[in-house]
Amino acid sequence: AQSVTQLDSQVPVFEEAPVELRCNYSSSVSVYLFWYVQYPNQGLQLLLKYLSGSTLVESINGFEAEFNKSQTSFHLRKPSVHISDTAEYFCAVSDRDSNYQLIWGAGTKLIIKP
Amino acid sequence: DADVTQTPRNRITKTGKRIMLECSQTKGHDRMYWYRQDPGLGLRLIYYSFDVKDINKGEISDGYSVSRQAQAKFSLSLESAIPNQTALYFCATSDRDSPNYGYTFGSGTRLTVV
């Protein structure tokens, strides 16, 4: 069965510094990959997704993630973070075996230090 | 109006009381889900429904029940609330015809059982 690992529960980073949030999944057969963001006191919003095609996907607010099939990873990156990026970030995976239900990582809190 | 609406947004209830959390959606999606979120534990699936007549238990269904009153409505009930059911509850939907496109979430219900 598919599983998702987000190794870091919290990532502190200074404002304007780059950041990488790591996500690894267990099975690489025809997966669909997602990053969701949860801002304080809000619900989850889709940040970006990989369905097929280019392995590098981007969001409208400067985040990007790269699908790496050989390493079964989908790490989220941003070259320069802002205080408004403070949030919890969840990685999720779906595949046909899970009937396209999302399998979730435990989440990573991004803490921006001024 | 939001695509997925949860009511109430916040609720405090006493141990032993029955409580219902409601979810309605205007997405036209067939699939609906109930999750609870606890700090450090990420999202855990309580129940899910792929259509009005198809309801399934998730990983933590004990102590909960659901009702799918219509395609657009999916309610979660706590028959006899207990303090360890204090959590943030989310409803989500997905499209049967594009199941790999991910989920749309409501804003959540913060439930406190005292």
Chai-1 contact restraints between the chains, C-beta under 6 A:
chainA,res_idxA,chainB,res_idxB,connection_type,confidence,min_distance_angstrom,max_distance_angstrom,comment,restraint_id
A,Y32,B,N100,contact,1.0,0.0,6.0,A-B,restraint_1
A,F34,B,G102,contact,1.0,0.0,6.0,A-B,restraint_2
A,G43,B,F105,contact,1.0,0.0,6.0,A-B,restraint_3
A,G43,B,G106,contact,1.0,0.0,6.0,A-B,restraint_4
A,G43,B,S107,contact,1.0,0.0,6.0,A-B,restraint_5
A,G43,B,G108,contact,1.0,0.0,6.0,A-B,restraint_6
A,L44,B,F105,contact,1.0,0.0,6.0,A-B,restraint_7
A,L46,B,G102,contact,1.0,0.0,6.0,A-B,restraint_8
A,K49,B,G102,contact,1.0,0.0,6.0,A-B,restraint_9
A,L51,B,N100,contact,1.0,0.0,6.0,A-B,restraint_10
A,Y100,B,P99,contact,1.0,0.0,6.0,A-B,restraint_11
A,Y100,B,N100,contact,1.0,0.0,6.0,A-B,restraint_12
A,W104,B,G42,contact,1.0,0.0,6.0,A-B,restraint_13
A,W104,B,L43,contact,1.0,0.0,6.0,A-B,restraint_14
A,A106,B,G42,contact,1.0,0.0,6.0,A-B,restraint_15
A,G107,B,G42,contact,1.0,0.0,6.0,A-B,restraint_16
